[in-house]
Amino acid sequence: MKAALLLDYGPVENFRIVDIAPRDPGPKEVMIKVQYAGLRWPDIMVRRGDLGRRHTKPWVPGMEAFGIIEKVGSEVKDFEPGQSVISMIAEGSFAEYLTAPANLINKVPEGVRGDQMLCYAVNMVVAHLLVYGWGKIQPGETILLHTAAGGVGHMVLQLIKRRGTDNKVIALSSRDEKLDLCRAEGADYCINYKKTDYVREILNLFENKRVVDISLNGVGGDTLKKDRQVIRPLGRWILYGVIGGVQPLDVYAHSYDSITIMPFSMIPFIGTEIHRKAVQFMHEWVTTEKLIEPTVYPLEEIGKAQDDMEHGRTSGKIVIKI
Ligand SMILES: NC(=O)c1ccc[n+]([C@@H]2O[C@H](COP(=O)([O-])OP(=O)(O)OC[C@H]3O[C@@H](n4cnc5c(N)ncnc54)[C@H](OP(=O)(O)O)[C@@H]3O)[C@@H](O)[C@H]2O)c1
């Protein structure tokens, strides 16, 4: 089978498109003929070795797959060949065949395209957890949204603007064309943080008042010094990623304003009622709402896709066509 093999941690040049043998499923496993693999920021972190260096090299990365079941193991009862499924796994989706435990496989709702399902399967669940499960966003609140045109960020924006009650969203991005997408989705204020200091811009917009009730920040880095200048006293600050780098945070600077700092990961939610509701919501959304179109790269361009994402040239969801 064709696969994108990563020779070592490091730059995208470490990818090789190779021909390797697929693995037959064990008793509790399923083999999927992969049509699309999803790309997320953690794929970049895995490749760079930011999340630890535990892989046996070389390996086939990739954490999201959509495809058709090819074979099932002898003890698998819930699936059969020919079904359309998605799988969220630790590695292996950047290949023609993925063999994965059956408990990590989910059916795709009738009538939903696989590449579009990948836009929502993880990112809308994360968005729902951020907005409701963790952020508990209230009617009328103003939200500062970093990476508003990104995979997770755009889901958050859609969720707030299509389901929220009178919420204002201040959307941040590094490119005007990405802010156009945010505007089209209903963002109330759109700021290009590469062209202007977003703190000064927000203060100018609101007569020097700190109006942000809650900031949703998947960036970290320098923004850790900035957000607190626009979050109101008693406001909330969700930190859910470190795209801009890991920086120390002066917690005491925030205690002065009683800002609640809320680090977030979806992992502890898995298995909880809050997570179950988020997944159910995502399923309802993909079958009833107008869905976004992903940007598609062929497997041969996996390096370019990751490089584009790493350097802020992508928007929405990126999928890899196998
Ligand atoms: N905690 C969790 O459980 C969880 C789960 C899923 C995802 N996440 C996090 O959610 C965040 C978004 O992930 P995603 O997959 O949806 O990625 P993404 O937002 O689609 O892509 C990354 C975007 O980050 C922005 N960015 C801001 N500062 C940047 C910098 N210094 N260098 C490069 N890009 C920068 C760029 O958008 P602009 O140019 O528009 O700013 C870029 O397009 C990540 O931090 C990820 O780790 C967390």
The ligand as an ORCA input file, in Angstrom:
! r2SCAN-3c Opt
* xyz 0 1
  N      -6.623     20.874     24.201
  C      -7.254     20.049     23.357
  O      -7.868     19.048     23.742
  C      -7.179     20.357     21.913
  C      -7.855     19.556     20.966
  C      -7.748     19.913     19.626
  C      -6.989     21.021     19.261
  N      -6.351     21.721     20.226
  C      -5.553     22.893     19.913
  O      -6.326     23.759     19.130
  C      -5.436     24.622     18.438
  C      -5.881     24.710     16.989
  O      -5.639     23.478     16.346
  P      -6.106     23.260     14.835
  O      -5.776     21.851     14.497
  O      -7.486     23.743     14.697
  O      -5.085     24.226     14.051
  P      -5.450     25.463     13.098
  O      -6.029     26.537     13.949
  O      -6.231     24.972     11.946
  O      -4.046     25.893     12.505
  C      -3.136     26.645     13.181
  C      -3.391     28.162     13.054
  O      -2.776     28.804     14.154
  C      -2.626     30.166     13.864
  N      -1.415     30.674     14.480
  C      -1.390     31.550     15.503
  N      -0.145     31.779     15.890
  C       0.644     31.043     15.087
  C       2.050     30.863     15.012
  N       2.889     31.498     15.842
  N       2.545     30.020     14.071
  C       1.706     29.363     13.255
  N       0.352     29.483     13.289
  C      -0.163     30.335     14.205
  C      -2.656     30.272     12.345
  O      -3.873     30.921     12.050
  P      -3.944     32.510     11.923
  O      -2.864     32.861     10.976
  O      -5.289     32.768     11.402
  O      -3.720     33.036     13.308
  C      -2.745     28.827     11.863
  O      -3.517     28.698     10.700
  C      -4.034     24.035     18.643
  O      -3.388     24.712     19.688
  C      -4.326     22.623     19.062
  O      -3.269     22.035     19.781
  C      -6.435     21.424     21.535
*
